[in-house]
Amino acid sequence: MAPSITNPRKLRIGARFCELLDKYDKCVSFSMNLVGSKQLAMIRRDLRGRAEFLFGKNTMLRKVLRDKIESHEKDEPEKAAKLNGMLDLIEGNVGLLFHNEDVKKIRDYVQDQTLPSAAKVGIVAPCMVMVKAGPTGCDPTQTSFFQMMDIPTKINRGQVEIVSDVIVIRPGDKVGASQAALCAKMGITPFEFGPLAVRVYENGDVFDADVLDITPEMIENGFKEALRKAAALCIGAEVPSAFTVPHFIYKAWQETSKMLLATGTEEKTEHWQAYLDSFGSGGGGGDAGGDAGGPAAAVVEEEEEEEEESEGAPAGGGLFGGSDSDDSSS
C-alpha cells in the first residue's frame, strides 16, 4: 500500500486536483520548459474565469489520481476508466490546464502567449540565429572574438563591422558560451518561449495535441488519395470493384465510339446521341464521362481535315501544280 500524504501543502494541492477533476471535463497538458513565473502569471490572469492551471509534483499528482480512481471503481467504473487515461498527461515538466471550452481555441490562445528570450547557455535552439552584416558597435580590440567564431570582419570608422551575414546557431543545436556571449554583445534576443501543448484529455479520450491541427480539408484529401490508390490497384490487378466500374464504363464507351466512327455507322444507331449526351461535352454526365467525348471529337475533326485536304489538292500532277490539259494545250 502506498504511503499516505501528510504534507499540508501537498494535501491542499491534492484536494484542489480532485476538485478540478470533478468540475471540468477537459484538460490539456502544457510543457513549461523555459517559461518564467511572470509569463505564467500573465497567462493565468487572462484565463481567469475560463480555465485553471494546476502545478505540482508528478509523483504526488499520480498518487492522488490513483486514489480517486480506486474510490470510483466500485460505484462508478466508467468514470474510473475515463480518469485512468489522465495518467498519460502527467509526464515531464508540465502544467495541467482544466477547462470546458473548445480545446483548439484555448490551446492556440495559450501557445500564442510567448515572450522573447535571450540565448542562454545549454538550451536547445528552436530556430536559426543569423548575425546580419553591418557595424557591431564593438571596438577593434574585440576582433579576435569574432575571428574565433569564423565571422569575417573589418575595421570601419573605429569599430568592428561584419562583412557578410553569418549563421551562428542552427535549429536543434545547443547554445554554447561563445554564441550566447555574441548574442549578448549584439543585443539579440533570438528565441521566443511559451507553453507548448503536449497531450489532451477530453471526456476520457487522450490524444496528442497535434491532432487538433487536422482540418476537414486534410481528411477529405486523404480520403480522395486513398480512393485513387485503391482504384489504381484494382485496375492494375484487373479486379472489378466499385472503384473501377466508372473507369471500365469509360473505356467501353471509348472502344464503342472508335468502332462506330471507323465504320461510319455513328448516325445509324439510335444510341449514338444518348452516348454523346451521357459522355460528350453537351451531356450532364460525370467528370469521367465528360472527358470521354474528347477522343471521339478528335477523330471526327481529323477525318474532316483529311477530307478538306483531299478536296483542296490539285487534280494534276504537273511539275508546277498545273493540270495535264494545260500542258497538252501549250
PAGUVO-352876 format. One record per residue (C-alpha): residue in one letter; x, y, z. Coordinates in Angstrom, 3 decimals. Layout:
% PAGUVO-352876
<atom rest="A" xx="X" yy="Y" zz="Z"/>
...
***
This chain:
% PAGUVO-352876
<atom rest="M" xx="0.000" yy="0.000" zz="0.000"/>
<atom rest="A" xx="1.395" yy="3.409" zz="-0.962"/>
<atom rest="P" xx="2.226" yy="5.800" zz="1.896"/>
<atom rest="S" xx="-0.331" yy="8.495" zz="2.620"/>
<atom rest="I" xx="0.334" yy="12.192" zz="2.009"/>
<atom rest="T" xx="0.918" yy="14.200" zz="5.202"/>
<atom rest="N" xx="2.463" yy="17.452" zz="3.936"/>
<atom rest="P" xx="-0.155" yy="20.231" zz="4.308"/>
<atom rest="R" xx="0.844" yy="21.878" zz="1.037"/>
<atom rest="K" xx="0.614" yy="18.609" zz="-0.862"/>
<atom rest="L" xx="-2.734" yy="17.869" zz="0.753"/>
<atom rest="R" xx="-4.001" yy="21.260" zz="-0.363"/>
<atom rest="I" xx="-2.814" yy="20.688" zz="-3.964"/>
<atom rest="G" xx="-4.291" yy="17.171" zz="-3.942"/>
<atom rest="A" xx="-7.672" yy="18.452" zz="-2.763"/>
<atom rest="R" xx="-7.668" yy="21.116" zz="-5.476"/>
<atom rest="F" xx="-6.700" yy="18.492" zz="-8.056"/>
<atom rest="C" xx="-9.734" yy="16.364" zz="-7.087"/>
<atom rest="E" xx="-11.966" yy="19.435" zz="-7.185"/>
<atom rest="L" xx="-10.808" yy="20.334" zz="-10.708"/>
<atom rest="L" xx="-11.362" yy="16.746" zz="-11.883"/>
<atom rest="D" xx="-14.980" yy="16.939" zz="-10.757"/>
<atom rest="K" xx="-15.540" yy="20.460" zz="-12.106"/>
<atom rest="Y" xx="-14.077" yy="20.181" zz="-15.613"/>
<atom rest="D" xx="-14.313" yy="17.565" zz="-18.363"/>
<atom rest="K" xx="-11.317" yy="18.687" zz="-20.448"/>
<atom rest="C" xx="-7.644" yy="19.058" zz="-19.643"/>
<atom rest="V" xx="-4.565" yy="19.984" zz="-21.671"/>
<atom rest="S" xx="-1.001" yy="19.322" zz="-20.519"/>
<atom rest="F" xx="1.449" yy="22.099" zz="-21.440"/>
<atom rest="S" xx="5.226" yy="21.791" zz="-21.411"/>
<atom rest="M" xx="6.582" yy="24.619" zz="-19.246"/>
<atom rest="N" xx="10.245" yy="24.467" zz="-20.224"/>
<atom rest="L" xx="11.852" yy="27.934" zz="-20.092"/>
<atom rest="V" xx="8.556" yy="29.603" zz="-19.125"/>
<atom rest="G" xx="9.034" yy="32.249" zz="-16.457"/>
<atom rest="S" xx="6.838" yy="32.820" zz="-13.435"/>
<atom rest="K" xx="5.843" yy="36.319" zz="-14.601"/>
<atom rest="Q" xx="4.821" yy="34.971" zz="-18.009"/>
<atom rest="L" xx="2.743" yy="32.250" zz="-16.344"/>
<atom rest="A" xx="1.097" yy="34.788" zz="-14.029"/>
<atom rest="M" xx="0.018" yy="36.859" zz="-17.050"/>
<atom rest="I" xx="-1.495" yy="33.783" zz="-18.725"/>
<atom rest="R" xx="-3.364" yy="32.857" zz="-15.544"/>
<atom rest="R" xx="-4.723" yy="36.382" zz="-15.257"/>
<atom rest="D" xx="-6.032" yy="36.303" zz="-18.832"/>
<atom rest="L" xx="-7.673" yy="32.879" zz="-18.330"/>
<atom rest="R" xx="-9.340" yy="33.781" zz="-15.031"/>
<atom rest="G" xx="-12.944" yy="32.572" zz="-15.054"/>
<atom rest="R" xx="-12.404" yy="30.428" zz="-18.179"/>
<atom rest="A" xx="-9.754" yy="27.869" zz="-17.181"/>
<atom rest="E" xx="-7.442" yy="26.970" zz="-14.310"/>
<atom rest="F" xx="-3.813" yy="25.855" zz="-14.240"/>
<atom rest="L" xx="-2.553" yy="23.260" zz="-11.781"/>
<atom rest="F" xx="1.097" yy="22.567" zz="-10.957"/>
<atom rest="G" xx="2.536" yy="20.012" zz="-8.602"/>
<atom rest="K" xx="4.940" yy="17.144" zz="-8.199"/>
<atom rest="N" xx="4.143" yy="14.431" zz="-10.730"/>
<atom rest="T" xx="4.534" yy="11.654" zz="-8.155"/>
<atom rest="M" xx="2.071" yy="13.333" zz="-5.813"/>
<atom rest="L" xx="-0.456" yy="14.036" zz="-8.578"/>
<atom rest="R" xx="-0.314" yy="10.416" zz="-9.775"/>
<atom rest="K" xx="-0.857" yy="9.224" zz="-6.181"/>
<atom rest="V" xx="-3.923" yy="11.458" zz="-5.785"/>
<atom rest="L" xx="-5.295" yy="10.389" zz="-9.164"/>
<atom rest="R" xx="-4.848" yy="6.662" zz="-8.452"/>
<atom rest="D" xx="-6.599" yy="7.054" zz="-5.096"/>
<atom rest="K" xx="-9.507" yy="8.789" zz="-6.798"/>
<atom rest="I" xx="-9.692" yy="6.041" zz="-9.442"/>
<atom rest="E" xx="-9.804" yy="3.362" zz="-6.730"/>
<atom rest="S" xx="-12.607" yy="5.208" zz="-4.929"/>
<atom rest="H" xx="-14.744" yy="5.159" zz="-8.114"/>
<atom rest="E" xx="-14.003" yy="1.603" zz="-9.287"/>
<atom rest="K" xx="-16.880" yy="0.014" zz="-7.341"/>
<atom rest="D" xx="-19.618" yy="2.632" zz="-7.653"/>
<atom rest="E" xx="-18.671" yy="4.341" zz="-10.953"/>
<atom rest="P" xx="-16.443" yy="2.052" zz="-13.035"/>
<atom rest="E" xx="-16.972" yy="4.094" zz="-16.222"/>
<atom rest="K" xx="-15.733" yy="7.275" zz="-14.566"/>
<atom rest="A" xx="-12.764" yy="5.400" zz="-13.135"/>
<atom rest="A" xx="-11.850" yy="4.108" zz="-16.598"/>
<atom rest="K" xx="-12.003" yy="7.649" zz="-18.015"/>
<atom rest="L" xx="-9.814" yy="9.087" zz="-15.243"/>
<atom rest="N" xx="-7.254" yy="6.330" zz="-15.798"/>
<atom rest="G" xx="-6.342" yy="7.897" zz="-19.142"/>
<atom rest="M" xx="-5.266" yy="11.128" zz="-17.447"/>
<atom rest="L" xx="-2.183" yy="9.387" zz="-16.076"/>
<atom rest="D" xx="-0.618" yy="9.805" zz="-19.532"/>
<atom rest="L" xx="-0.790" yy="13.608" zz="-19.166"/>
<atom rest="I" xx="1.330" yy="13.724" zz="-16.013"/>
<atom rest="E" xx="4.788" yy="13.294" zz="-17.553"/>
<atom rest="G" xx="7.727" yy="15.672" zz="-17.540"/>
<atom rest="N" xx="7.736" yy="19.364" zz="-16.695"/>
<atom rest="V" xx="4.091" yy="20.034" zz="-17.473"/>
<atom rest="G" xx="1.213" yy="22.080" zz="-16.173"/>
<atom rest="L" xx="-2.388" yy="20.895" zz="-16.367"/>
<atom rest="L" xx="-4.964" yy="23.336" zz="-17.751"/>
<atom rest="F" xx="-8.560" yy="22.391" zz="-16.834"/>
<atom rest="H" xx="-11.412" yy="23.944" zz="-18.836"/>
<atom rest="N" xx="-14.767" yy="23.291" zz="-20.527"/>
<atom rest="E" xx="-14.210" yy="25.385" zz="-23.671"/>
<atom rest="D" xx="-13.227" yy="24.456" zz="-27.210"/>
<atom rest="V" xx="-9.919" yy="22.622" zz="-26.943"/>
<atom rest="K" xx="-8.313" yy="24.007" zz="-30.099"/>
<atom rest="K" xx="-9.191" yy="27.624" zz="-29.360"/>
<atom rest="I" xx="-7.838" yy="27.582" zz="-25.826"/>
<atom rest="R" xx="-4.745" yy="25.615" zz="-26.936"/>
<atom rest="D" xx="-3.971" yy="28.195" zz="-29.624"/>
<atom rest="Y" xx="-4.550" yy="31.067" zz="-27.216"/>
<atom rest="V" xx="-2.158" yy="29.732" zz="-24.578"/>
<atom rest="Q" xx="0.532" yy="28.801" zz="-27.109"/>
<atom rest="D" xx="0.409" yy="32.320" zz="-28.577"/>
<atom rest="Q" xx="1.443" yy="33.797" zz="-25.213"/>
<atom rest="T" xx="5.172" yy="33.810" zz="-25.934"/>
<atom rest="L" xx="7.895" yy="36.198" zz="-24.760"/>
<atom rest="P" xx="11.282" yy="36.949" zz="-26.361"/>
<atom rest="S" xx="14.214" yy="35.285" zz="-24.654"/>
<atom rest="A" xx="17.974" yy="35.669" zz="-24.828"/>
<atom rest="A" xx="20.232" yy="32.863" zz="-25.991"/>
<atom rest="K" xx="21.211" yy="31.088" zz="-22.772"/>
<atom rest="V" xx="23.981" yy="28.535" zz="-22.487"/>
<atom rest="G" xx="22.822" yy="24.913" zz="-22.730"/>
<atom rest="I" xx="19.333" yy="25.413" zz="-24.171"/>
<atom rest="V" xx="18.323" yy="23.803" zz="-27.453"/>
<atom rest="A" xx="17.762" yy="26.375" zz="-30.180"/>
<atom rest="P" xx="14.200" yy="26.234" zz="-31.574"/>
<atom rest="C" xx="15.115" yy="28.341" zz="-34.613"/>
<atom rest="M" xx="18.041" yy="29.597" zz="-36.656"/>
<atom rest="V" xx="20.025" yy="32.619" zz="-35.453"/>
<atom rest="M" xx="21.778" yy="34.769" zz="-38.065"/>
<atom rest="V" xx="24.032" yy="37.771" zz="-37.479"/>
<atom rest="K" xx="23.464" yy="40.412" zz="-40.136"/>
<atom rest="A" xx="26.254" yy="42.259" zz="-41.893"/>
<atom rest="G" xx="26.937" yy="45.751" zz="-40.607"/>
<atom rest="P" xx="28.534" yy="47.668" zz="-37.746"/>
<atom rest="T" xx="28.635" yy="45.947" zz="-34.369"/>
<atom rest="G" xx="29.494" yy="48.852" zz="-32.057"/>
<atom rest="C" xx="32.473" yy="46.876" zz="-30.688"/>
<atom rest="D" xx="35.934" yy="48.440" zz="-30.527"/>
<atom rest="P" xx="38.789" yy="46.997" zz="-32.633"/>
<atom rest="T" xx="40.306" yy="45.199" zz="-29.638"/>
<atom rest="Q" xx="37.461" yy="42.639" zz="-29.823"/>
<atom rest="T" xx="38.310" yy="41.487" zz="-33.354"/>
<atom rest="S" xx="39.807" yy="38.256" zz="-32.034"/>
<atom rest="F" xx="36.448" yy="37.282" zz="-30.533"/>
<atom rest="F" xx="34.790" yy="37.414" zz="-33.950"/>
<atom rest="Q" xx="37.735" yy="35.629" zz="-35.597"/>
<atom rest="M" xx="37.386" yy="32.797" zz="-33.079"/>
<atom rest="M" xx="33.819" yy="32.263" zz="-34.323"/>
<atom rest="D" xx="34.853" yy="32.451" zz="-38.013"/>
<atom rest="I" xx="32.950" yy="35.677" zz="-38.604"/>
<atom rest="P" xx="34.523" yy="37.842" zz="-41.319"/>
<atom rest="T" xx="35.025" yy="41.401" zz="-40.080"/>
<atom rest="K" xx="36.793" yy="44.628" zz="-40.919"/>
<atom rest="I" xx="37.596" yy="47.832" zz="-39.080"/>
<atom rest="N" xx="35.475" yy="50.740" zz="-40.243"/>
<atom rest="R" xx="35.360" yy="54.152" zz="-38.512"/>
<atom rest="G" xx="36.890" yy="52.872" zz="-35.328"/>
<atom rest="Q" xx="34.595" yy="49.871" zz="-34.806"/>
<atom rest="V" xx="34.282" yy="46.266" zz="-35.884"/>
<atom rest="E" xx="31.986" yy="45.705" zz="-38.855"/>
<atom rest="I" xx="30.714" yy="42.308" zz="-40.014"/>
<atom rest="V" xx="31.311" yy="41.828" zz="-43.727"/>
<atom rest="S" xx="28.574" yy="39.284" zz="-44.563"/>
<atom rest="D" xx="25.643" yy="37.514" zz="-42.926"/>
<atom rest="V" xx="26.670" yy="34.536" zz="-40.799"/>
<atom rest="I" xx="24.540" yy="31.744" zz="-39.299"/>
<atom rest="V" xx="25.587" yy="31.459" zz="-35.665"/>
<atom rest="I" xx="23.095" yy="28.890" zz="-34.319"/>
<atom rest="R" xx="21.112" yy="26.282" zz="-36.216"/>
<atom rest="P" xx="17.806" yy="24.708" zz="-35.098"/>
<atom rest="G" xx="18.352" yy="21.805" zz="-32.706"/>
<atom rest="D" xx="21.871" yy="22.893" zz="-31.664"/>
<atom rest="K" xx="22.783" yy="23.560" zz="-28.043"/>
<atom rest="V" xx="23.742" yy="27.147" zz="-27.391"/>
<atom rest="G" xx="27.402" yy="27.477" zz="-26.415"/>
<atom rest="A" xx="29.073" yy="30.096" zz="-24.231"/>
<atom rest="S" xx="30.635" yy="31.987" zz="-27.155"/>
<atom rest="Q" xx="27.330" yy="32.012" zz="-29.074"/>
<atom rest="A" xx="25.448" yy="33.325" zz="-26.042"/>
<atom rest="A" xx="28.131" yy="35.996" zz="-25.493"/>
<atom rest="L" xx="27.910" yy="37.077" zz="-29.141"/>
<atom rest="C" xx="24.106" yy="37.454" zz="-28.956"/>
<atom rest="A" xx="24.512" yy="39.472" zz="-25.750"/>
<atom rest="K" xx="27.109" yy="41.752" zz="-27.370"/>
<atom rest="M" xx="24.877" yy="42.313" zz="-30.395"/>
<atom rest="G" xx="21.776" yy="42.852" zz="-28.253"/>
<atom rest="I" xx="19.935" yy="39.953" zz="-29.948"/>
<atom rest="T" xx="17.054" yy="38.107" zz="-28.252"/>
<atom rest="P" xx="16.534" yy="35.447" zz="-30.924"/>
<atom rest="F" xx="14.213" yy="32.994" zz="-29.206"/>
<atom rest="E" xx="10.588" yy="33.018" zz="-28.100"/>
<atom rest="F" xx="9.366" yy="30.623" zz="-25.465"/>
<atom rest="G" xx="5.943" yy="29.844" zz="-24.092"/>
<atom rest="P" xx="3.713" yy="26.943" zz="-23.039"/>
<atom rest="L" xx="3.627" yy="24.130" zz="-25.586"/>
<atom rest="A" xx="0.640" yy="21.745" zz="-25.647"/>
<atom rest="V" xx="1.612" yy="18.067" zz="-25.351"/>
<atom rest="R" xx="-1.498" yy="15.943" zz="-24.741"/>
<atom rest="V" xx="-5.237" yy="16.465" zz="-24.465"/>
<atom rest="Y" xx="-7.787" yy="14.781" zz="-22.200"/>
<atom rest="E" xx="-11.428" yy="15.135" zz="-23.275"/>
<atom rest="N" xx="-14.193" yy="13.132" zz="-21.592"/>
<atom rest="G" xx="-11.941" yy="10.106" zz="-21.129"/>
<atom rest="D" xx="-10.220" yy="10.277" zz="-24.520"/>
<atom rest="V" xx="-6.488" yy="11.053" zz="-24.557"/>
<atom rest="F" xx="-4.643" yy="12.106" zz="-27.711"/>
<atom rest="D" xx="-1.648" yy="14.162" zz="-28.816"/>
<atom rest="A" xx="-2.159" yy="17.895" zz="-29.224"/>
<atom rest="D" xx="-1.006" yy="17.689" zz="-32.856"/>
<atom rest="V" xx="-4.335" yy="16.029" zz="-33.687"/>
<atom rest="L" xx="-6.013" yy="19.418" zz="-33.177"/>
<atom rest="D" xx="-4.222" yy="20.742" zz="-36.274"/>
<atom rest="I" xx="-6.024" yy="18.276" zz="-38.566"/>
<atom rest="T" xx="-8.608" yy="20.103" zz="-40.709"/>
<atom rest="P" xx="-11.631" yy="18.713" zz="-42.632"/>
<atom rest="E" xx="-9.804" yy="19.533" zz="-45.875"/>
<atom rest="M" xx="-6.880" yy="17.327" zz="-44.842"/>
<atom rest="I" xx="-9.236" yy="14.441" zz="-44.064"/>
<atom rest="E" xx="-11.048" yy="14.886" zz="-47.377"/>
<atom rest="N" xx="-7.802" yy="14.995" zz="-49.359"/>
<atom rest="G" xx="-6.516" yy="11.898" zz="-47.606"/>
<atom rest="F" xx="-9.746" yy="10.029" zz="-48.339"/>
<atom rest="K" xx="-9.602" yy="11.001" zz="-52.016"/>
<atom rest="E" xx="-5.972" yy="9.904" zz="-52.264"/>
<atom rest="A" xx="-6.850" yy="6.547" zz="-50.711"/>
<atom rest="L" xx="-9.680" yy="6.071" zz="-53.232"/>
<atom rest="R" xx="-7.353" yy="6.852" zz="-56.136"/>
<atom rest="K" xx="-4.772" yy="4.351" zz="-54.929"/>
<atom rest="A" xx="-7.440" yy="1.663" zz="-54.398"/>
<atom rest="A" xx="-8.839" yy="2.234" zz="-57.906"/>
<atom rest="A" xx="-5.367" yy="2.084" zz="-59.465"/>
<atom rest="L" xx="-4.612" yy="-1.152" zz="-57.615"/>
<atom rest="C" xx="-7.872" yy="-2.781" zz="-58.743"/>
<atom rest="I" xx="-7.347" yy="-1.665" zz="-62.356"/>
<atom rest="G" xx="-3.787" yy="-2.981" zz="-62.365"/>
<atom rest="A" xx="-4.948" yy="-6.320" zz="-60.967"/>
<atom rest="E" xx="-7.993" yy="-6.349" zz="-63.306"/>
<atom rest="V" xx="-10.326" yy="-6.870" zz="-60.370"/>
<atom rest="P" xx="-13.823" yy="-5.337" zz="-60.819"/>
<atom rest="S" xx="-14.948" yy="-3.272" zz="-57.861"/>
<atom rest="A" xx="-16.987" yy="-0.199" zz="-57.017"/>
<atom rest="F" xx="-13.845" yy="1.902" zz="-57.590"/>
<atom rest="T" xx="-13.167" yy="0.572" zz="-61.101"/>
<atom rest="V" xx="-16.671" yy="0.336" zz="-62.615"/>
<atom rest="P" xx="-16.701" yy="4.011" zz="-63.800"/>
<atom rest="H" xx="-13.311" yy="3.523" zz="-65.444"/>
<atom rest="F" xx="-14.422" yy="0.317" zz="-67.203"/>
<atom rest="I" xx="-17.590" yy="2.039" zz="-68.499"/>
<atom rest="Y" xx="-15.488" yy="4.946" zz="-69.768"/>
<atom rest="K" xx="-13.113" yy="2.587" zz="-71.603"/>
<atom rest="A" xx="-16.044" yy="0.640" zz="-73.089"/>
<atom rest="W" xx="-17.509" yy="3.899" zz="-74.414"/>
<atom rest="Q" xx="-14.185" yy="4.797" zz="-75.994"/>
<atom rest="E" xx="-13.959" yy="1.468" zz="-77.789"/>
<atom rest="T" xx="-17.588" yy="1.724" zz="-78.951"/>
<atom rest="S" xx="-17.165" yy="5.257" zz="-80.287"/>
<atom rest="K" xx="-13.972" yy="4.299" zz="-82.123"/>
<atom rest="M" xx="-15.731" yy="1.341" zz="-83.772"/>
<atom rest="L" xx="-18.737" yy="3.440" zz="-84.859"/>
<atom rest="L" xx="-16.547" yy="6.193" zz="-86.253"/>
<atom rest="A" xx="-14.263" yy="3.757" zz="-88.054"/>
<atom rest="T" xx="-17.209" yy="2.039" zz="-89.803"/>
<atom rest="G" xx="-19.118" yy="5.275" zz="-90.435"/>
<atom rest="T" xx="-22.243" yy="3.994" zz="-88.701"/>
<atom rest="E" xx="-22.444" yy="6.503" zz="-85.881"/>
<atom rest="E" xx="-25.560" yy="8.163" zz="-87.296"/>
<atom rest="K" xx="-27.360" yy="4.876" zz="-87.958"/>
<atom rest="T" xx="-27.681" yy="3.796" zz="-84.359"/>
<atom rest="E" xx="-30.334" yy="5.324" zz="-82.123"/>
<atom rest="H" xx="-27.996" yy="5.140" zz="-79.114"/>
<atom rest="W" xx="-25.333" yy="7.435" zz="-80.595"/>
<atom rest="Q" xx="-26.955" yy="10.655" zz="-79.381"/>
<atom rest="A" xx="-27.569" yy="9.066" zz="-75.989"/>
<atom rest="Y" xx="-23.849" yy="8.277" zz="-75.810"/>
<atom rest="L" xx="-22.982" yy="11.875" zz="-76.626"/>
<atom rest="D" xx="-25.455" yy="13.245" zz="-74.097"/>
<atom rest="S" xx="-24.081" yy="10.975" zz="-71.371"/>
<atom rest="F" xx="-20.366" yy="11.183" zz="-72.104"/>
<atom rest="G" xx="-19.925" yy="14.056" zz="-74.541"/>
<atom rest="S" xx="-19.346" yy="17.725" zz="-73.869"/>
<atom rest="G" xx="-23.063" yy="18.545" zz="-74.197"/>
<atom rest="G" xx="-24.265" yy="15.939" zz="-71.676"/>
<atom rest="G" xx="-24.749" yy="16.126" zz="-67.949"/>
<atom rest="G" xx="-22.699" yy="13.070" zz="-67.074"/>
<atom rest="G" xx="-19.875" yy="12.838" zz="-64.572"/>
<atom rest="D" xx="-16.346" yy="14.111" zz="-64.892"/>
<atom rest="A" xx="-15.078" yy="10.870" zz="-66.381"/>
<atom rest="G" xx="-17.902" yy="10.842" zz="-68.919"/>
<atom rest="G" xx="-17.305" yy="14.483" zz="-69.818"/>
<atom rest="D" xx="-13.755" yy="13.656" zz="-70.862"/>
<atom rest="A" xx="-14.861" yy="10.694" zz="-72.981"/>
<atom rest="G" xx="-16.262" yy="12.927" zz="-75.728"/>
<atom rest="G" xx="-12.744" yy="14.210" zz="-76.330"/>
<atom rest="P" xx="-11.339" yy="11.227" zz="-78.314"/>
<atom rest="A" xx="-14.474" yy="10.907" zz="-80.464"/>
<atom rest="A" xx="-14.487" yy="14.618" zz="-81.283"/>
<atom rest="A" xx="-10.780" yy="14.451" zz="-82.104"/>
<atom rest="V" xx="-11.368" yy="11.556" zz="-84.522"/>
<atom rest="V" xx="-14.202" yy="13.462" zz="-86.265"/>
<atom rest="E" xx="-12.045" yy="16.589" zz="-86.598"/>
<atom rest="E" xx="-9.163" yy="14.585" zz="-88.060"/>
<atom rest="E" xx="-11.463" yy="12.974" zz="-90.660"/>
<atom rest="E" xx="-12.887" yy="16.394" zz="-91.638"/>
<atom rest="E" xx="-9.383" yy="17.803" zz="-92.044"/>
<atom rest="E" xx="-8.387" yy="14.870" zz="-94.256"/>
<atom rest="E" xx="-11.478" yy="15.411" zz="-96.445"/>
<atom rest="E" xx="-10.739" yy="19.124" zz="-96.804"/>
<atom rest="E" xx="-7.143" yy="18.401" zz="-97.778"/>
<atom rest="S" xx="-8.235" yy="15.845" zz="-100.374"/>
<atom rest="E" xx="-10.779" yy="18.296" zz="-101.852"/>
<atom rest="G" xx="-8.301" yy="21.159" zz="-101.973"/>
<atom rest="A" xx="-5.491" yy="19.106" zz="-103.566"/>
<atom rest="P" xx="-4.748" yy="19.801" zz="-107.305"/>
<atom rest="A" xx="-6.046" yy="17.253" zz="-109.807"/>
<atom rest="G" xx="-2.975" yy="17.245" zz="-111.998"/>
<atom rest="G" xx="0.478" yy="16.056" zz="-111.239"/>
<atom rest="G" xx="2.469" yy="18.623" zz="-113.250"/>
<atom rest="L" xx="5.788" yy="19.963" zz="-112.161"/>
<atom rest="F" xx="4.319" yy="23.325" zz="-111.100"/>
<atom rest="G" xx="0.947" yy="22.013" zz="-109.927"/>
<atom rest="G" xx="-0.785" yy="22.582" zz="-113.237"/>
<atom rest="S" xx="-3.248" yy="20.217" zz="-114.912"/>
<atom rest="D" xx="-2.456" yy="17.802" zz="-117.747"/>
<atom rest="S" xx="-4.849" yy="19.641" zz="-120.086"/>
<atom rest="D" xx="-2.885" yy="22.853" zz="-119.676"/>
<atom rest="D" xx="0.334" yy="21.072" zz="-120.531"/>
<atom rest="S" xx="-1.140" yy="19.486" zz="-123.662"/>
<atom rest="S" xx="-2.668" yy="22.784" zz="-124.931"/>
<atom rest="S" xx="0.628" yy="24.538" zz="-124.523"/>
***
